[in-house]
Amino acid sequence: MAADATERDVAVIGGGWAGMAAGVTLAAAGIPVTVFEAARTLGGRARRVALAGATVDNGQHLLLGAYRATLALIDQVHAPGNVDRMFARIPLCLLGPGAFRLRAAPLPAPLHLLAGLLAARGCTLPERLAVVRAFVRWRVARWTCPRAQSVAGLVQDQPAAMVAKLWTPLCLAALNTPPGAASGQVFLNVLRDALAAERPASDLIIPVADLSGLFPDPAARYVAERGGRIQLGATVRGLQVGDDAIAVQVAGAEQRFRHVVVAAAPWQAALLLRGVPAAAGACAQIAAYGYQPITTVYLRYDSSVALPARMLQLDGGPGQWLFDHSAAGAGHALLAIVISAEGPHRSLAQADLARAVASQLRANLPGRMPQSAPTWTQVITERRATHAAVPARAHPPAGHLGSGIYLAGDHTDPDYPATLEAAVRSGIRAAGAVQERL
Ligand SMILES: Cc1cc2nc3c(=O)[nH]c(=O)nc-3n(C[C@H](O)[C@H](O)[C@H](O)COP(=O)(O)OP(=O)(O)OC[C@H]3O[C@@H](n4cnc5c(N)ncnc54)[C@H](O)[C@@H]3O)c2cc1C
């Protein structure tokens, strides 16, 4: 039997971005934590994957300048000067196939967006003015809409070309949910924070380092340097809430804690919290979630490709966004192509999907892609990449559920879709709730 828990014994279950954000916040306050992570690599749904042939991420991620909490914590856990090498940070710029282009102008907000919209290429003046009018209308409405409204409903008066070229791709990228099913309010929240705030908030931040190295790994070092412990390959099998401690069952033994932050993905959290009376309401809400996949297709070519930008919008058939990970002067190219949400691509075998994407790139980027087939391909689909960001989704908030059990995770954010920012904010909130009770 493990020793009795003291008031300051805190466990975090889950070494994803939410769990590590909770760990860092508590460690910074002088509270050493024990983090249990089932996998051998930290990061959860945003992690490094070592494959035969290359080390990539489990899926291409994009951060926004608006991710204040995430960027601040990344800064906190890295040595000074390290962070700049980990990202490519570029001003908002959507470059699409054919002539569609939208670039933020080098002006203070909101003129950067207004001028960028008015100068957008690949659409007519009436189409551009319709987009500007929508922004003005939403701003006047303080970025709110009826709770039940979908993104499709929100943009129903927009020209069809702008729905196809702008709103649908943005909705899929930001909410990972098709516009007909996606929450208009959550979409407006993202637009408000990214596009209606100061100019750097709209910056696109593309990780150059692998995702585990960007935050979870240095976060683990930060926690360990402050007396905490990180246990990898440690799947928590059950929780038993007692009068003065919570017994955490892991690796055939029991460890006792006064406070336990459950920072697992929602379906995993619901399994762990089954039978914990204080979590019954949270479990019922989680049971109603739907999920959406994200597929990343990695293609390597033995010759270099000269692309006009690191990130390009594709025509959606089937790839939606292209990210160029080629090292300068390397003589070969590594590309990541993202396909958000369910779609016809899900019925293709991996090799067929990789072939379809390679031929799409040749069609979308004439003259820029090698004619030869890629020499290495990898398709990674995360089937439950995110919960579906549907209108009026009921969810438990991050924080204290009761009896010393706390909840964190990307699904708990009142404002945001499932994102790194939602995960990090939830971890910080849960850690704050622990501190209030110490
Ligand atoms: C392919 C893909 C692309 C994405 N793209 C973006 C993007 O561009 N921008 C963006 O902001 N967001 C993106 N997201 C969403 C983002 O990755 C997630 O919102 C975020 O990583 C969720 O973090 P989390 O800590 O809440 O949960 P998770 O990452 O799921 O972490 C939970 C952790 O808990 C561990 N765990 C679960 N049960 C147990 C147990 N019983 N014992 C011990 N450990 C346990 C798991 O192994 C996991 O490591 C993407 C997600 C995917 C999958």
The ligand as an SDF file (V2000), in Angstrom:
LIG
                    3D

 53 58  0  0  0  0  0  0  0  0999 V2000
   -4.1460   15.4830  -36.9590 C   0  0  0  0  0  0  0  0  0  0  0  0
   -4.4930   16.6330  -36.0540 C   0  0  0  0  0  0  0  0  0  0  0  0
   -4.3060   17.9330  -36.5060 C   0  0  0  0  0  0  0  0  0  0  0  0
   -4.6180   18.9920  -35.6730 C   0  0  0  0  0  0  0  0  0  0  0  0
   -4.3640   20.2630  -36.1070 N   0  0  0  0  0  0  0  0  0  0  0  0
   -4.4490   21.2830  -35.2360 C   0  0  0  0  0  0  0  0  0  0  0  0
   -3.9950   22.5800  -35.6020 C   0  0  0  0  0  0  0  0  0  0  0  0
   -3.5350   22.8140  -36.7160 O   0  0  0  0  0  0  0  0  0  0  0  0
   -4.0540   23.5640  -34.6590 N   0  0  0  0  0  0  0  0  0  0  0  0
   -4.5390   23.3330  -33.4070 C   0  0  0  0  0  0  0  0  0  0  0  0
   -4.5230   24.2570  -32.5860 O   0  0  0  0  0  0  0  0  0  0  0  0
   -5.0050   22.1140  -33.0390 N   0  0  0  0  0  0  0  0  0  0  0  0
   -4.9700   21.0900  -33.9130 C   0  0  0  0  0  0  0  0  0  0  0  0
   -5.3750   19.8470  -33.5450 N   0  0  0  0  0  0  0  0  0  0  0  0
   -6.0330   19.6660  -32.2340 C   0  0  0  0  0  0  0  0  0  0  0  0
   -5.0030   19.5350  -31.1080 C   0  0  0  0  0  0  0  0  0  0  0  0
   -3.9900   18.6190  -31.4350 O   0  0  0  0  0  0  0  0  0  0  0  0
   -5.7390   19.0170  -29.8730 C   0  0  0  0  0  0  0  0  0  0  0  0
   -6.7990   19.9060  -29.5940 O   0  0  0  0  0  0  0  0  0  0  0  0
   -4.8420   18.9480  -28.6430 C   0  0  0  0  0  0  0  0  0  0  0  0
   -3.6290   18.3120  -28.9290 O   0  0  0  0  0  0  0  0  0  0  0  0
   -5.5710   18.1960  -27.5300 C   0  0  0  0  0  0  0  0  0  0  0  0
   -4.7540   18.1470  -26.3940 O   0  0  0  0  0  0  0  0  0  0  0  0
   -5.2510   17.5040  -25.0340 P   0  0  0  0  0  0  0  0  0  0  0  0
   -4.0940   17.5570  -24.1110 O   0  0  0  0  0  0  0  0  0  0  0  0
   -6.5270   18.1260  -24.6310 O   0  0  0  0  0  0  0  0  0  0  0  0
   -5.6160   15.9720  -25.3730 O   0  0  0  0  0  0  0  0  0  0  0  0
   -4.6860   14.8090  -25.9210 P   0  0  0  0  0  0  0  0  0  0  0  0
   -3.6950   15.3510  -26.8590 O   0  0  0  0  0  0  0  0  0  0  0  0
   -5.6000   13.7490  -26.4270 O   0  0  0  0  0  0  0  0  0  0  0  0
   -3.8890   14.2910  -24.6510 O   0  0  0  0  0  0  0  0  0  0  0  0
   -4.3760   13.3260  -23.7730 C   0  0  0  0  0  0  0  0  0  0  0  0
   -3.2390   12.4570  -23.3000 C   0  0  0  0  0  0  0  0  0  0  0  0
   -3.7060   11.6280  -22.2590 O   0  0  0  0  0  0  0  0  0  0  0  0
   -3.1130   10.3570  -22.3890 C   0  0  0  0  0  0  0  0  0  0  0  0
   -3.9790    9.3970  -21.6830 N   0  0  0  0  0  0  0  0  0  0  0  0
   -5.2700    9.1020  -21.9700 C   0  0  0  0  0  0  0  0  0  0  0  0
   -5.7500    8.1950  -21.0980 N   0  0  0  0  0  0  0  0  0  0  0  0
   -4.7440    7.9240  -20.2330 C   0  0  0  0  0  0  0  0  0  0  0  0
   -4.6160    7.0560  -19.1100 C   0  0  0  0  0  0  0  0  0  0  0  0
   -5.6340    6.2880  -18.7150 N   0  0  0  0  0  0  0  0  0  0  0  0
   -3.4440    7.0010  -18.4510 N   0  0  0  0  0  0  0  0  0  0  0  0
   -2.3930    7.7910  -18.8540 C   0  0  0  0  0  0  0  0  0  0  0  0
   -2.4580    8.6250  -19.9190 N   0  0  0  0  0  0  0  0  0  0  0  0
   -3.6070    8.6970  -20.6000 C   0  0  0  0  0  0  0  0  0  0  0  0
   -3.0760   10.1400  -23.8950 C   0  0  0  0  0  0  0  0  0  0  0  0
   -2.1340    9.1450  -24.2460 O   0  0  0  0  0  0  0  0  0  0  0  0
   -2.6990   11.5350  -24.3860 C   0  0  0  0  0  0  0  0  0  0  0  0
   -1.3090   11.6870  -24.4850 O   0  0  0  0  0  0  0  0  0  0  0  0
   -5.1360   18.7650  -34.3770 C   0  0  0  0  0  0  0  0  0  0  0  0
   -5.3340   17.4520  -33.9330 C   0  0  0  0  0  0  0  0  0  0  0  0
   -5.0140   16.3970  -34.7570 C   0  0  0  0  0  0  0  0  0  0  0  0
   -5.1800   14.9970  -34.2370 C   0  0  0  0  0  0  0  0  0  0  0  0
  1  2  1  0
  2  3  1  0
  2 52  2  0
  3  4  2  0
  4  5  1  0
  4 50  1  0
  5  6  2  0
  6  7  1  0
  6 13  1  0
  7  8  2  0
  7  9  1  0
  9 10  1  0
 10 11  2  0
 10 12  1  0
 12 13  2  0
 13 14  1  0
 14 15  1  0
 14 50  1  0
 15 16  1  0
 16 17  1  0
 16 18  1  0
 18 19  1  0
 18 20  1  0
 20 21  1  0
 20 22  1  0
 22 23  1  0
 23 24  1  0
 24 25  2  0
 24 26  1  0
 24 27  1  0
 27 28  1  0
 28 29  2  0
 28 30  1  0
 28 31  1  0
 31 32  1  0
 32 33  1  0
 33 34  1  0
 33 48  1  0
 34 35  1  0
 35 36  1  0
 35 46  1  0
 36 37  1  0
 36 45  1  0
 37 38  2  0
 38 39  1  0
 39 40  1  0
 39 45  2  0
 40 41  1  0
 40 42  2  0
 42 43  1  0
 43 44  2  0
 44 45  1  0
 46 47  1  0
 46 48  1  0
 48 49  1  0
 50 51  2  0
 51 52  1  0
 52 53  1  0
M  END
$$$$
